[in-house]
Amino acid sequence: MRVDQAVGAEVLQRLQPLGIEAAIQAIESSTVQAGEKRRHVELALEQARYEAGHARRQYDAVDPDNRLVAGELERRWNAALVAVRERQDELDALDRHKPEALGEEERRSLLRMGADLELAWHHANATATTRKRIIRAVIREIVVAIEDDQIKMLVHWQGGDHTALSVRKNKAGHHRWGAPPDIEELIRALARQLPDRAIASLLNRLGKTTGRQNGWTQSRVCTFRNQHDIAVYKKDERSERGEYTLQETAAKLGLRPMTVLRMIHAGDLKAEQYCKGTPWIIRHEDIEQLDIQRYSGSSGRSPLSQSQDQQIQLFQ
């Protein structure tokens, strides 16, 4: 895809000056095409009338007693009259369906399209076949060589000139349906905090999709990690690094999770969050340095409900 885009962009750049010229020619052609066709029919009508007149004069000059010759000349005369009538009908039809002159808006549209050849190139009515014909008309050949992670191209134009192009080669697992780069960064960060199932659930809540616009599943997260060499999450590895989630920090301090969240928003407790919606991560040393005296009163408050099924939902 990157090769196609690079070659297409180079073709558009070379043809851009010709685009305005083509638009002007289209405007001029639209104004004279109808007149040229009418002139052609007028000439044909004039020729038919001449042949009909010549046939009539031959018929008038023949001896009436020579019925065989007179009959043949009469047949030719009638055929010539039919041709005159057909040419006249064709001319009348052209006059009835005479195309209107090119309007000012149409002129501006053609000039805009000529000035912006890229718009015409990517237009819905511009098929791949049309683009290929344009490319074959201006490019003689493209010589391609692979060097490390680059695709080197030498474009030979029909006029004898040549242009060097270079694009980055796809890595293993990278293709036109690959996920956006920010997805790789997000999953790489989340894999340090959550298992694949939880990562898939979080990505879906964030509205993220795969390269094929599908939702995330545990299997898809696992496949993505393997393709991008992202290590799998291991249980208790966060605690080994001295990192705690919001809920774990609350349990460690004997506070409610919402209280810890207020401490983070107030700047009293340092915490990291890769992006909005992802888990908060608090380091052990920041917890140790925290003065929780001002928040100690909130720890003794009773929960809103004594139900064992109650779950705390934090909107981060």
N, C-alpha and C positions, 0 to 999 in steps of 0.2 A: 504493500500500500504506500509506503514512503517513497519507493522508487517511482510508482505511478504519479504520485503528487509532485515529486521533484521534476520529472520530465514534463508533466502538464504545465507546471508553473513556468518552466523555461520556454515552452512553446508559446504560452500566452504573452510572455514578455517580448518575444521576438515578433509576434503578430500584432501587438498592440497598435503600432503606427498604421498598419494596414487595416485595422478595424474601422477607424474613422473614414478612411478612403472608401472602404466597402460600403459604409453607411451612406456616404454621399452619392456613390454610384447607384445604390438601391433607390435613393430618392429621385435621381435623374431618370433612372430606368422606368420607374413607376409612372412618370409624367409623359414619357414618349412611347411606351410600349403599345398603348391603345391606339395612338395615332399611326404607328408603323403598321399595325395589323389592318387598320382601315384603309391605309394607302395601298396595301397589297391587294385587298379585295377590290378597290377602285380600279387598279390596273387590270385585274382579271376581268372585271365587268367591261372595261373599255375594249379589251381583246375580244371578248365574246360578242359585243356589239359590232365590231369590225367584221368578224367572221360571219355574223348573221347578215350584214349588209352585202358582203361579197357573195354569199349564197343567193340572196335575193336577186342581185344583178345577173348572176349566171342563169337563174331560172327565167328572168325576164328576156334574156337574149336568146334562149333556145327556141328552135322552131316548134310550135305547138303540135305540128303533125308528127314530130318525133316523140311519140308518147313514152317510149322506154327511157330515153335520156331525160325527158321532162319529169317523169315520175321519180327518178333517182335524185335529180336536183331539188325537187320539192321535199323529198325526205331529208336531205342534208339541211335545207333551209329550216325545216321544222325543228330538227335537232339543235341547230344553232340558236333558235328562238327559246328553246327550253333551257339551254345553257345561260342565256341572257337573264331569263327569269330567275334561275337559281342563284346567280351572282347578285342580282338585285335584292332578292330575299335575304341573302346573307348580309348584304350591306345594311339593309333596314334593321336586321336583328342586332347588328353591332351598334347602330345608333340608338336602338331602344334600350340596350343594356350597357350603355357607355359607362365605364367606371368613373366614380367621382374623383376629383382631383385630390391629391394627398393633402390631408388637413395639417394644420400647424402642430397639433398635438402628436400626430403620427410622425411628423418630421422630427420633433424633439425626442420622441421615443427611440427612433432609429439612431439618432445621433448619440443619445445616452448609451444605447447598447453598443454602438461602435466605440465609444470612448471607454466603456467598461466591458471589455471583451470577456472578462472573468465571469460576469453575470450571465452572458450568453452561454459560456462554456458549461456552467453549472445549472443552466435552466432545465426545468422539468422535461421540456420537449427535446432537449439535446441528448440523444441516445449515445450509448457507448460506441455503436457502429459509426456514428457521425464523427465522434472524437477520433476514432482510429483512422478514418479517412483523412482527417485534417493532419494528423501526425504523419501518416505515410506520405502526404503531399509535401511536407517540409523537411522530413528527416530521412536520410538515406540509410543509416544504420546506427546502432548503439553497441559499442564494445564494452563489456562488463568484466571486471576483475574483482576478486575478493581479497582484501588485505586486512588481516587481523579482524577487527570488529567493524570494518567499513566496507561498503559496496562502492567501488570506484567505477564511474561511467565516463565514456568519451563519446559524445553525441556528434555525429557527422551530419551536417545539414546538406540539403540538396544543392545549395549554392557553392559548396566547397569549404565553408567555414566549419569549425568544430568548437565544442564547448565541453569542459570538464566538470563533472558533477560528483558529489560524494554524499552518501547517506549512511546512517548507522544501521548495522545489521541487527536483526532480532536475536535476542538471547533465547536460550532454551526455555520453553514454556511461554514465551511472549508471542502474541499473535494479534490479529485485528480485533479479536473479542476479549483482549486482556482488560483486566480491571484498571481503573485510573491509578496513577502513582500514589495519590493520597491514601488509597485503600491499603497498599502495601505498607506504608508508614504506620497507618493506624493498627493494622493487624500485628505488625512487628512490636508495637508498643503494648498492645493488649495481651500478646502471648506471654509477656513477663508477669501478667497479673491474673489471667483467667484461663480456664480450659477451653477447648474448641467449642463445646456446646454453648457455654456462656458467651463466648465471643460472637457466635452466630446470632444468638438472641439479641445481643447488644447492637450488632450491625443492623439488624432488621428494625429495631426500635429507632435507630438513627436515620432510617430511610435509605441506607446504603444498599446497592445491588451489585451483582456480579457483572462481568463484561457483557454477558448475554441478557442483562436486565432481569435476572432471576433473583429470588430471595436466597439468603444464606442458610446453609445447614451445617451440622457438625462435619459431615463428609466433605463438603465444599471448602470449609475452612482448613481442614486437614490437607486436602489436595493443594490448596493455595500455599500453605506453609511449606510443603515439600518442594513445590516448584520454585520457591523463592528462598530456600535454605533458612527458614525461620524455625528455631528450636521450639519443641513442644513444651507446654507449661508443665512443671512438676510440682506436685503437692508440697506445701510448706517451704517452697523456694523463696517466697516473699519474706517469710519470717527469718529465714537464714540470711537474707540481705538486710534485715532490720527494717522492713517496710510493712505497714499495716493499712488495712482499709478503714473506711469511716466507721463501720460497725465494730471492727476489731479494736479500734482506738477507743470507742465509746465503752466497750466492755472492759478494756484495760484500765480506763480512768474511773469507771463506775458512774458514767454519765449517760444521758440519752444521746442517740445519734444526732438529733436535731440540735442539741446543745453544742456538740462538737462542730457541727456545720456552722452555727453562729460564730463560734470561736474562729473558724477559718475565714469567714467573711469579714469579721472584725479585724483580722490581721494578727490575732493573738496566737494563732497556731499555724505554722508553716505547713503547707500541703501542696501537692502537685496533681494536676488533672490534665491529661493529654489533650482532651477537647471536651466541650460541654456534653454531658451525658455519660462520659466514661467515669470509672471509679476514682475517687480521691485516694491518693497514696500519701501516708504520713510516715516520716522516718522516726526511728526509735530515739535518736538524739534530740529531735525536736519535741518529742513527748516528754523526755526527761527534763528539758529546760522549761517546760510549761508551768506557769503559776496558775493553778486552778482554784485558788481561794475565792475569787470573785464569782466562780461558777459553781462552787460547792453546794450552794443552797438549792440549786436546781436538781441536784441528784436525788434529793429526798422526796421529790414530788411523785405522787402516785400516777400510774398510767391512766389514760382516759377510760380504759375498759379493763375489767378483770378477766375477760374471755381469753382462754388458752389459744384460740384460733386467731387472735389479733396479730396482724403483721404490720410492720412500719414501712411505709413507702416514702422514700426520699426523692424529691424532685431537685436534682443537682444542676 
